[in-house]
Amino acid sequence: MFSPNKYLEVFRVLNDKEQLFSDAPVRRTRGLILRQVLLICLFVFIYGMVMGSYHSLLQSVVAGAKLMLLFIATLLISFPSLFVIQKVLGSGLSLWQSLLIILNGFILASTIMLSFAPIVLFFLLTGDNYHFIQLLHVVVFIFAWVFGIKNMVNSLSYAYKIKNVYPQTSLTVFKVWIVILAFVGIQLSWNLRPFLGDRDDGFKLFRKYEGNFYTAIIYSFDQIINGPVEQYDPGLTGLDPEEGSTQQQDSNSVMKLMEEE
């Protein structure tokens, strides 16, 4: 049965770190984790739909599903290594407590992203620059994840300093793991592209594109600052391409004769 209070508990845990380390029954903790996952999926699906709405309704739905897959797959790929290393280093956190702390960060990040949806929609409706919209989403992601990661670090620092169930070495390892989490997420997002979709192209479930995420971001910056590079088009002169090429050759021949004289 749906109970709003149970879902509101997810947000109460964000600010009440004591609940993360309480001796609550495993069943209750599992229920809280399930609600966290459901809310994360809902929030990122909505934001993904906003991303894909730049192109079409179909792209909107697909982008929502892709973003949801991105978040869950990143967690599933990265979390086991963190938990195993923590246990080896002497962490007193249980599996469910560790997962609860990590999902807290995911909840906060996805909530912040969702809160930016109206701003993104405003720029979608008032502008048509693909590269600007692309960079806007990147900025929203970075902003949201800065706070999400900060929440995770604060929770683990609390476990180390106050509850004494988390060794300091594990806290250092966690900060390294955050970098790994970021690289996993970036690589997955690159393989799941496109999320926005170019309006000049038809719908594409996946895109084959050489390069990587970082070169794509640099390219987008360049397009915004310098604008698209215009290529020479013989058709603009009203000449046939072959005729334009012949006249260019004639011009070169005249210049060469003048130099010889």
C-alpha positions in Angstrom: 0.0 0.0 0.0 1.3 3.4 -0.9 2.2 5.6 2.0 3.6 9.1 1.5 5.1 9.2 4.9 7.3 6.2 4.1 8.7 8.0 1.1 9.2 11.2 3.1 11.4 9.2 5.4 13.9 8.9 2.5 14.4 12.7 2.7 14.5 12.8 6.5 17.4 10.3 6.5 19.4 12.8 4.4 19.6 15.2 7.3 19.4 12.7 10.2 22.7 10.8 10.1 21.9 9.0 13.3 19.2 7.0 11.4 21.9 5.6 9.1 23.6 3.9 12.0 20.6 2.9 14.1 19.9 -0.7 15.0 16.8 -0.8 12.9 15.5 -4.2 11.7 17.0 -5.4 8.4 13.5 -5.6 6.9 12.9 -1.9 7.6 16.3 -0.9 6.2 15.6 -2.9 3.0 12.3 -1.2 2.7 14.0 2.2 3.0 16.6 1.2 0.4 13.8 0.0 -2.0 12.0 3.4 -1.7 15.3 5.2 -2.3 15.9 3.2 -5.5 12.3 3.9 -6.7 12.6 7.6 -6.1 16.0 7.8 -7.8 14.5 6.0 -10.9 11.5 8.3 -10.9 13.5 11.5 -10.6 16.2 10.7 -13.2 13.5 9.3 -15.6 11.7 12.7 -15.5 14.9 14.6 -15.9 15.9 12.3 -18.8 12.6 13.0 -20.5 13.4 16.7 -20.2 16.8 16.1 -21.9 15.3 14.1 -24.7 12.4 16.6 -25.3 14.9 18.7 -27.2 14.5 16.2 -30.1 11.1 14.4 -29.9 8.7 12.6 -27.7 10.2 9.2 -28.6 13.7 10.5 -27.8 12.3 11.9 -24.5 11.0 8.6 -23.3 14.2 6.7 -24.4 16.4 9.3 -22.8 14.5 8.9 -19.5 15.0 5.1 -19.6 18.7 5.5 -20.5 19.4 7.9 -17.7 17.7 5.6 -15.2 19.8 2.7 -16.5 22.9 4.9 -16.3 22.4 5.6 -12.6 21.5 2.0 -11.6 24.2 0.4 -13.7 26.9 2.8 -12.4 25.9 1.8 -8.8 25.8 -1.9 -9.5 29.2 -1.8 -11.2 31.0 0.3 -8.7 29.5 -0.5 -5.3 30.8 -4.1 -4.8 34.5 -3.1 -5.0 33.9 -0.3 -2.4 32.1 -2.7 0.1 34.8 -5.4 -0.2 37.7 -3.0 0.3 36.0 -1.4 3.2 35.4 -4.8 4.9 39.1 -5.8 4.3 40.2 -2.5 6.0 38.0 -3.1 9.0 34.8 -1.2 8.4 32.0 -2.0 10.9 29.3 -1.0 8.5 26.9 -3.7 7.3 26.0 -4.2 3.6 22.7 -2.4 4.1 24.2 0.5 6.0 26.9 1.0 3.3 24.3 0.9 0.5 22.0 3.3 2.4 24.8 5.9 2.7 25.7 5.6 -1.0 22.0 5.8 -2.1 21.6 8.9 0.1 24.1 10.6 -2.2 22.2 9.4 -5.3 18.9 10.6 -3.9 20.3 14.1 -3.2 21.9 14.3 -6.6 18.8 13.1 -8.5 16.6 15.5 -6.4 18.8 18.5 -7.3 18.8 17.5 -11.0 15.0 17.3 -10.9 14.8 20.8 -9.3 16.7 22.2 -12.3 14.3 20.7 -14.8 12.2 24.0 -15.1 15.3 26.0 -15.8 16.4 23.5 -18.5 12.9 23.6 -20.0 13.1 27.4 -20.1 16.3 27.4 -22.2 14.8 24.6 -24.4 11.8 26.8 -25.2 13.7 30.1 -25.6 16.8 28.9 -27.4 17.9 26.4 -30.0 21.6 25.9 -29.5 22.3 22.2 -29.3 25.8 22.7 -27.8 24.7 25.2 -25.2 21.9 22.8 -24.0 24.4 20.0 -23.9 26.8 21.9 -21.7 23.9 23.1 -19.5 23.1 19.5 -18.7 26.8 18.8 -18.0 26.8 21.7 -15.5 23.6 20.5 -13.8 25.1 17.0 -13.5 28.3 18.3 -12.0 26.5 20.7 -9.6 24.1 17.9 -8.4 26.9 15.3 -7.9 29.1 17.7 -5.9 26.4 17.9 -3.3 25.6 14.1 -3.6 29.2 13.2 -3.0 29.6 15.7 -0.2 26.6 14.0 1.5 28.3 10.6 1.3 31.6 11.9 2.6 29.9 13.6 5.5 28.0 10.5 6.5 31.2 8.3 6.4 33.1 11.0 8.4 30.3 10.8 11.0 30.7 7.0 11.1 34.5 7.5 11.7 34.5 10.3 14.2 31.3 9.8 16.1 30.2 6.2 15.8 33.8 4.7 15.5 32.6 2.1 13.1 34.6 3.3 10.1 38.4 3.4 9.9 40.1 6.5 8.6 41.9 4.5 5.9 38.6 3.5 4.4 37.6 7.1 4.3 40.6 7.9 2.1 39.9 4.8 -0.1 36.3 6.1 -0.5 37.5 9.4 -1.9 39.5 7.4 -4.5 36.5 5.3 -5.2 34.5 8.5 -6.0 36.9 9.1 -8.8 36.3 5.6 -10.1 32.6 6.1 -9.8 32.8 9.2 -11.9 34.8 7.5 -14.6 32.4 4.5 -14.7 29.5 6.9 -15.0 31.1 9.0 -17.8 32.1 5.9 -19.8 28.6 4.5 -19.5 27.0 7.8 -20.5 29.2 7.9 -23.5 28.2 4.4 -24.6 24.5 5.1 -24.0 24.4 8.4 -26.0 22.5 10.2 -27.5 20.4 11.6 -24.7 19.4 14.9 -26.4 19.4 13.9 -30.0 20.2 16.3 -32.8 17.1 17.9 -34.3 18.6 17.8 -37.8 18.9 14.0 -37.5 16.2 11.3 -37.1 15.8 9.3 -34.0 18.8 7.2 -33.0 18.8 4.7 -30.2 22.6 4.7 -30.1 25.1 6.7 -31.9 28.4 5.6 -33.4 30.9 8.5 -32.9 34.6 8.5 -32.7 36.4 10.3 -29.8 35.3 10.5 -26.2 33.3 12.5 -23.7 36.1 15.0 -23.0 36.7 15.9 -26.7 33.0 16.2 -27.2 32.8 18.8 -24.3 35.7 20.7 -25.7 34.1 20.7 -29.1 30.8 22.0 -27.7 32.7 24.9 -25.9 34.4 25.7 -29.2 31.1 25.8 -31.1 29.6 28.2 -28.6 32.6 30.5 -28.4 33.7 30.5 -32.1 30.6 29.3 -33.8 30.4 26.7 -36.5 33.1 26.7 -39.2 31.7 27.6 -42.6 33.0 25.5 -45.4 33.5 26.8 -48.9 30.5 25.9 -51.1 31.0 26.5 -54.8 27.2 26.5 -55.1 27.0 29.7 -53.2 28.7 31.5 -56.1 26.1 30.2 -58.6 28.8 28.1 -60.3 28.8 24.4 -60.9 31.4 22.7 -58.7 33.4 21.4 -61.7 33.3 24.9 -63.3 34.4 26.5 -60.1 37.2 24.1 -59.9 38.3 24.8 -63.5 38.3 28.6 -62.9 40.4 28.1 -59.8 42.9 26.2 -61.8 43.0 28.9 -64.5 43.5 31.5 -61.8 46.4 29.5 -60.4 48.0 29.2 -63.8 47.8 33.0 -64.4 49.5 33.7 -61.0 52.2 31.2 -61.8 53.0 32.9 -65.2 53.1 36.4 -63.5 55.6 35.1 -61.0 57.8 33.6 -63.8 57.9 37.0 -65.7 
